[in-house]
Amino acid sequence: MNASKKNGSYKEAITEIEEILRQLENNELDVDELSEKVKRVSQLVTLCKEKLHNTEQEIDKILKEMDNK
């Protein structure tokens, strides 16, 4: 997996998760692919959580700075 695929944007991660879920729902994955897709979704969910957490921290910081003015 290349770095751009691993560290993509939040929107790209959500899109990829949705695509994998669509494949699961339509029984398009065989057993060999399933394990890799589950691992990939886990990575993407972690990435999304990190991005959301970082964004929340940035917003909190901005709001605190605004309160101090």
Buried (B, 14 or more C-beta within 10 A) or exposed (E): EEEEEEEBEBEBBBEBBEEBEEBBEEEEBEEEEEEEBEEBBEBBEEBBEEBEEEEEEEEEEEEEEEEEE
